[in-house]
């Protein structure tokens, strides 16, 4: 069975996909067969008669083997809103057991599976379960992407604490610069480094229009799958 990693974040639109692609590339450079998964995506568009998400398509493209879109992104919704609301609008329910079954299918095809969460750590997936519940169900090491902007220290420490209380292992965190000129960026990163034992794996630079192809120049600190 493959080693897996669960990529979560302190918010939405902060670089989780970029981090997932960088991690996939990191393991591929080690000769590993790697696949990506985005179990839940809201804000999809109709392509070839099927709702598809831009981020999930990037993960599909980066995967080492040819994987069907449905397996990479089993829950795709049209509206760009919280997934539990998007699912309700389409009279659907996100079920963790289905996601786990699809993850296991991917794990049988690869050495490493990188799973990208949706939104932040406590985003609701249905009436009773959040992204955190999915992480517990999959029981994978966590990698946290911190969107570097005003308020990030509070958001990051809340996320780190929530993960720790669930007894999940956090492999490390990534600082993703989402503001062009954040005041005291280095001081904020230093503060976060001092607030957790989890290693800083990478710093993603700011880009006006983020090009996922640029993830190839991001250096990830060593991980052991």
C-alpha positions as CSV (number, residue, x, y, z in Angstrom):
1,X,0.0,0.0,0.0
2,X,1.2,3.5,-0.9
3,X,2.3,6.1,1.5
4,X,-0.1,9.1,1.6
5,X,0.0,12.7,2.6
6,X,-3.0,15.0,3.3
7,X,-2.4,18.6,2.3
8,X,-4.6,21.1,4.2
9,X,-4.5,24.9,4.7
10,X,-5.3,27.8,6.9
11,X,-7.8,29.1,4.3
12,X,-8.9,28.8,0.7
13,X,-7.0,30.0,-2.3
14,X,-3.6,30.0,-0.5
15,X,-1.6,27.5,-2.6
16,X,-2.7,24.0,-1.5
17,X,-2.7,22.8,-5.1
18,X,0.8,24.3,-5.7
19,X,2.0,22.6,-2.6
20,X,0.5,19.3,-3.7
21,X,2.1,19.5,-7.1
22,X,5.4,20.4,-5.6
23,X,5.2,17.3,-3.3
24,X,4.3,15.1,-6.2
25,X,7.3,16.4,-8.2
26,X,9.5,15.9,-5.1
27,X,8.6,12.2,-4.9
28,X,8.7,11.6,-8.6
29,X,12.3,12.9,-8.6
30,X,13.0,10.0,-6.2
31,X,11.7,7.6,-8.8
32,X,8.4,7.0,-7.0
33,X,5.1,6.4,-8.8
34,X,2.9,9.3,-7.5
35,X,-0.8,10.2,-8.0
36,X,-2.8,13.1,-6.8
37,X,-6.3,13.3,-5.4
38,X,-8.7,16.1,-4.7
39,X,-11.7,14.3,-3.1
40,X,-14.0,17.4,-3.0
41,X,-14.0,20.4,-5.3
42,X,-16.5,23.2,-5.4
43,X,-16.4,25.8,-8.2
44,X,-16.1,23.4,-11.2
45,X,-17.0,24.0,-14.9
46,X,-18.5,21.7,-17.4
47,X,-15.9,20.2,-19.7
48,X,-16.7,17.4,-22.1
49,X,-20.0,16.9,-20.5
50,X,-18.6,16.5,-17.0
51,X,-18.1,18.9,-14.1
52,X,-14.3,19.3,-13.6
53,X,-12.1,21.4,-11.3
54,X,-9.0,23.2,-12.5
55,X,-6.9,22.1,-9.5
56,X,-8.0,18.5,-9.8
57,X,-7.1,18.5,-13.5
58,X,-3.6,19.8,-12.5
59,X,-3.2,16.8,-10.1
60,X,-4.4,14.4,-12.8
61,X,-1.9,15.8,-15.3
62,X,1.0,15.6,-12.8
63,X,0.2,12.0,-11.8
64,X,2.7,9.4,-12.9
65,X,0.0,7.0,-14.3
66,X,-3.2,7.6,-16.3
67,X,-6.0,8.0,-13.7
68,X,-9.7,8.6,-14.5
69,X,-10.9,12.0,-13.4
70,X,-13.7,10.5,-11.3
71,X,-11.2,8.7,-9.1
72,X,-9.1,11.8,-8.6
73,X,-12.1,14.0,-7.9
74,X,-15.1,11.9,-6.8
75,X,-17.1,14.9,-5.6
76,X,-17.2,17.9,-8.1
77,X,-19.8,20.7,-7.6
78,X,-20.7,23.7,-9.7
79,X,-21.0,26.5,-7.2
80,X,-17.9,28.0,-5.7
81,X,-19.2,27.8,-2.1
82,X,-18.6,25.7,1.0
83,X,-18.8,22.1,-0.2
84,X,-21.7,21.1,2.1
85,X,-23.8,23.9,0.6
86,X,-22.8,23.1,-2.9
87,X,-23.6,19.4,-2.4
88,X,-27.0,20.3,-0.9
89,X,-27.8,22.5,-3.9
90,X,-27.2,19.4,-6.1
91,X,-29.1,17.0,-3.8
92,X,-26.0,15.1,-3.0
93,X,-24.2,14.2,0.2
94,X,-20.4,13.9,0.6
95,X,-19.7,10.5,2.1
96,X,-16.3,9.8,3.7
97,X,-16.5,6.1,3.1
98,X,-16.6,6.6,-0.7
99,X,-13.6,8.9,-0.6
100,X,-11.7,6.4,1.5
101,X,-12.6,3.6,-1.0
102,X,-11.4,5.7,-3.9
103,X,-8.2,6.6,-2.0
104,X,-7.5,2.9,-1.5
105,X,-7.9,2.3,-5.3
106,X,-5.4,5.0,-6.0
107,X,-3.0,3.7,-3.3
108,X,-3.0,0.3,-5.1
109,X,-1.6,2.0,-8.2
110,X,1.1,4.1,-6.7
111,X,4.0,4.5,-4.2
112,X,2.8,7.8,-2.9
113,X,-0.7,9.5,-3.0
114,X,-0.9,13.2,-2.3
115,X,-4.4,14.2,-1.2
116,X,-5.4,17.8,-1.4
117,X,-8.1,19.0,1.0
118,X,-10.7,21.6,0.3
119,X,-10.6,25.1,2.0
120,X,-9.4,25.0,5.6
121,X,-9.2,22.4,8.3
122,X,-12.7,22.8,9.6
123,X,-14.6,23.4,6.4
124,X,-17.9,21.4,6.5
125,X,-18.3,18.5,4.1
126,X,-21.8,17.5,5.2
127,X,-24.1,18.3,8.2
128,X,-21.9,16.5,10.7
129,X,-18.4,16.1,9.2
130,X,-15.6,18.5,8.4
131,X,-12.3,18.2,6.4
132,X,-10.7,17.2,9.7
133,X,-13.0,14.2,9.9
134,X,-11.8,13.2,6.4
135,X,-8.2,13.5,7.5
136,X,-8.9,11.2,10.5
137,X,-10.7,8.7,8.2
138,X,-7.7,8.5,5.9
139,X,-5.2,8.6,8.8
140,X,-2.4,10.2,6.7
141,X,0.4,12.5,7.8
142,X,-0.7,16.1,7.4
143,X,1.1,19.0,5.6
144,X,-0.2,22.5,6.4
145,X,-0.1,25.3,3.9
146,X,-0.1,28.7,5.7
147,X,-1.2,31.6,3.6
148,X,1.2,34.4,4.6
149,X,-0.8,37.5,5.2
150,X,-2.1,39.6,8.1
151,X,-3.7,37.2,10.6
152,X,-1.8,34.2,9.5
153,X,-0.1,33.6,12.9
154,X,-3.5,33.2,14.6
155,X,-4.9,31.0,11.8
156,X,-1.8,28.8,11.7
157,X,-1.6,28.3,15.4
158,X,-5.3,27.4,15.5
159,X,-4.8,24.9,12.7
160,X,-1.7,23.3,14.3
161,X,-3.5,23.0,17.6
162,X,-6.6,21.4,16.1
163,X,-4.4,18.8,14.3
164,X,-2.5,18.0,17.4
165,X,-5.6,17.5,19.5
166,X,-6.8,14.9,17.1
167,X,-3.6,12.9,17.5
168,X,-2.6,13.2,13.9
169,X,1.0,13.4,12.8
170,X,1.9,16.7,11.0
171,X,4.8,16.2,8.7
172,X,5.5,20.0,8.4
173,X,4.2,23.3,7.1
174,X,4.7,25.4,4.0
175,X,4.7,29.2,4.0
176,X,2.8,30.4,0.9
177,X,3.2,34.1,0.1
178,X,-0.3,35.3,-1.0
179,X,0.4,39.1,-0.6
180,X,2.8,41.0,-2.9
181,X,4.4,43.0,-0.1
182,X,3.5,41.6,3.3
183,X,4.8,43.7,6.1
184,X,7.4,41.8,8.2
185,X,7.1,38.6,6.2
186,X,10.3,37.2,7.7
187,X,9.3,38.1,11.2
188,X,6.0,36.3,10.7
189,X,7.7,33.2,9.4
190,X,10.2,33.3,12.3
191,X,7.3,33.6,14.8
192,X,5.5,30.6,13.3
193,X,8.7,28.5,13.3
194,X,9.1,29.2,17.0
195,X,5.5,28.3,17.7
196,X,5.6,24.7,16.5
197,X,8.0,21.7,16.4
198,X,6.8,20.9,12.9
199,X,9.5,21.8,10.3
200,X,9.1,24.5,7.7
201,X,9.3,22.5,4.4
202,X,9.3,25.3,1.9
203,X,8.5,29.0,1.2
204,X,6.5,29.7,-1.9
205,X,7.1,33.1,-3.4
206,X,4.3,35.5,-4.3
207,X,3.2,35.5,-7.9
208,X,0.7,38.0,-9.5
209,X,-0.8,35.2,-11.5
210,X,0.2,31.8,-10.1
211,X,1.4,29.4,-12.7
212,X,1.4,25.9,-11.4
213,X,4.2,24.9,-13.7
214,X,6.5,27.1,-11.5
215,X,6.1,24.6,-8.7
216,X,9.0,22.7,-10.3
217,X,11.5,25.3,-8.9
218,X,10.3,25.0,-5.4
219,X,12.6,23.0,-3.1
220,X,10.9,20.8,-0.5
221,X,12.9,19.7,2.5
222,X,13.4,15.9,2.7
223,X,10.5,13.7,3.6
224,X,10.6,9.9,4.1
225,X,7.7,8.1,2.4
